[in-house]
Amino acid sequence: MLKRKNDTLANGTEAAKAIMTTDTCEKQIAVEIEVAGKTVTIGGMAKGSGMIHPNMCTMLSFITTDAAITKEALQKALSDDVNDTYNMISVDGDTSTNDSVVLLANGMAENEVITVDSESYKTFAEALHEINEYLAKKIAGDGEGATALFEVTVVGADTKETAKTLAKSIVCSNLTKAAIAGHDANWGRILCAMGYSGAQFDPEKVDLFFESKAGKIQIIENGTAVDYSEEKATEILSQEEVKAVADVKMGSESATAWGCDLTHGYIDINADYRS
């Protein structure tokens, strides 16, 4: 007879660890929200480290909630958010064959049922976004061989799609990822990635900044390098989380993508792999 395990936080952590492959850490999060006087919990766990370039990979994400919510509202909340979270990450540009994000609800919170049109839908969707973005960033930052999470935000775009295309192109650039690994503020590689993205922008208007917990520094202004401290830039780029912000000065739309640096560790893991 099977022994039934108690529902504990420790068991949740065991489950998050059980789905790991080349991951270096488990990825899990839970949040609580109030829906019509009832406490609703949303929790998620994910795995993924290599072959990460979602297009909904070896990426798996499981999200559960005790909310009472209609199937239509649950599907809409997840589908709408995936494009701004999981589909905005990349480790190596290789889309796997089994990307999966699963969202399950059991209604045990006994809240007033959430529908697409109810006031509580926005609250639920915002909490779900927090879960998805956290897990997406954890996957990107834990890329095979990675030493840094690389976040790219494009601001001032004319459309949301333009901002997404530019941000994703930068974060997917192997040359840029290698520069991040070398702590080099190589703005030419970033402009190059923006240029071949297919999105329309004026490179002579682009401002570029790097930032991390070590500070913030401007690298180019209106498409031209400024006089910056290479020593300070190296310090900023030597942190575990590095951010690049590109202002294309075309409008008011923005988007963020997440990836990681490209190191010898990635080659070691994948060259040693045997089918």
Summary of the structure (lengths in Angstrom):
residues: 275
radius of gyration: 20.3
end to end distance: 36.1
largest distance: 71.5
contacts: 929
relative contact order: 0.15
helix: 35%
strand: 27%
